[in-house]
């Protein structure tokens, strides 16, 4: 085997899932699933139910050896149990006949997140009965289709079903309960074991989403030693995300460090005698879905992420590396680490990469979809996979996610993971360059020995004997080029294997591929937010191939130069932060016609899209928290009222008091700790019975804590104090400060995505992110 070839018999394929591509949601007696209810207006997907012969033909033309698909439980049992729907089974009969007739080996997944709604109504996965119904469903499908399916996967990514569906609620069915999430996880694993029994002697596996857990420093240096606190954070998240499923299924026991976490959240009564023996029934194949690592570090007083109950004190980090359009860090080496770790820790289990792929922004031109980023992503991951095989990992195959652009769950149709582009208005399929590239990988059973030097615009122009600008016009589908010249250019493009880049497009589109990041001088206390957003926005946009020009708007002259820079079209877009002073820069920039996005909304209604946090909602939650703690006289220390964020926080505070039948007690301040202390003394003088204070910022709250001590008030016994922002100092005060967290990294990600959407010409609206109340000792 050469350095770039794969073992003989290595399985190459693509993966899909029923709900994401089938459509036909009311055809053939299919019943509703939890995703039909959760996203009822987006269910027709790719209409694979009617167009499967065309899709199978595409796979055959691409040389796929295998096809991993999922069976819709609700299509086979519309009510989840009872009598099987023969029309539903007939569909999978026809699909399998088509797949086998094309010389493609089917791999069937029984559950890819689409629980019949009737079973959810009866309790869903937190109910033990659901596992028994799943075993009956597996038996019925196995009996009808088992003569043509060589390998069954029982579940796809049970962590997602349990913890995004029942913990954080961002997936169907949308419940938010840590207890339900842990109970659902156990019953999903029990369902796997019972289904494996029901399938008898068939070859059975399970598919898990495995993400290596590491600190930001370990992303660049995997051998970097960890502090005791960071090591604990990494181990805890690894137990919640990975070992919670690996250990019961492959070792017959829960991780010892996870059981106390489960017991605190859900008790242990749902784990019954004999369950683990069923769950640990030997499997033939472990499917590994890998996309990106989980990056964490210890952060005292950090509240638990709802998707990871028990993750208190752990901060989930964004790392400055190239990212996909979803903002997921691209770290191919972690695939090799995952596979080698599984081979070492769980020996004797054959592995298969059942999903790996990426969402990128695809540009559809008259000459094709040149998705060079996706090609690079898959190629680098395949090289990492090849390295793992060389190191001894028993990996038997690789499936790209996914064949078709499809319905990406809660994100709808805007995500593009497919090798094949789908126009959802017409259902027309078009091969992307990545599909043709992957076809060649499959044909040669490997990659090229060296990464080929990519031909340039100049190379194509020289071969076709035309100018660079003419090549660019052809690439961009301009009708002004004669048919003879177009033919010559396209012949050169094909012969050289040229993939048009930003330079090729910019000659016609006049794109610079540059973005101006304009930073106003922040008010006191805003420096940390500004610095963090600059770091993250820069890394994310650079990961999307943009060049960043950092510009400081600190004087009238500098603002004039910025406007001139943008008017001269020296950049494609502008990110402006923070617009917290009374100037007209945002409006002046918006009139240039260049896309502009803002951090924070403006005082005057504007058409410029912005990213902000729910300041009013955060303030209302903080005030409601004080009310629920029995506080009767609640004051507020306001910051400068020309700040929109302060206005919104005051509005949220007042609304919460109004609902409780209380009157506001206000004191004005600037943004400094001394002014917070002065305002605290004013409030105590005006209202001696004051027993709680909400401050518009943490700096003001820290000043209030100091003044309360000086006035002989005990916190929280006599006086509760809440801040806003969760700056680093908030957890280090005495007592530690209850506050409202502002999601810095999420704001940066949203800013970058918002600008990219505007650059692509898509309709955009303001993005308002939720805040989170962090309860500490001061209340």
Protein Blocks (a to p, Z undefined) as FASTA:
>chain_A
ZZkbccehiacdddddfklmngomlgghiacdfklmmmmmlmnmnolmmmmmmmmmmmmm
nopabdcddddfklmmmnopajddfklmmmmmmmmmmmmmnopacdddfbgoiacfklmm
nnpjmlmklmmmmmmmmmmmmmmmmmmmmbdcfbgckllmmmmmmmnopacehiacfklm
mmmmmmmmmmmmmmmmmnomaccdddddddddddfklmmmmmlccdfklmmmmmmmmmmm
mmmmmmmmmnopacfklmmmmmmmnojmlpcghklmmmmpccfbdcdddfbdcdddddeh
iacdfklghiehiacddddddddfkopacdfklmmmmmmmmmmmmghiacddfbgcdddd
ddddfkbccdfklmmmmmmmmmmmmmmmmnopacfbdcdddfbdcdehjnommbcfbfbd
cdfknopacddfklmmmmmmmmnopacfbdcddddfklmmmmnopafklmmmmmnopakb
cfklmmmmmmmmmmnopacdfklmmmmnopghiacdddddddehilmmmmmmmmmmmmmm
mmnopacdddddfbfklmmmmmmmmmnopafbdcddddfbccfklmmmmmnopacddehi
afbdcfbdcddddfklmmmmmmmmmmmnopabdcdddddfkbmklmmmmmmmmmmmmmno
pacddddddfbfklmmmmmmmmmmmmmmbcbdcdfbfklmmmmmmmmmmnopacfklocc
ddehjaaklmmpccddddddddfklmmmmmmmmmmmmmnopacddddddddddddfkZZ
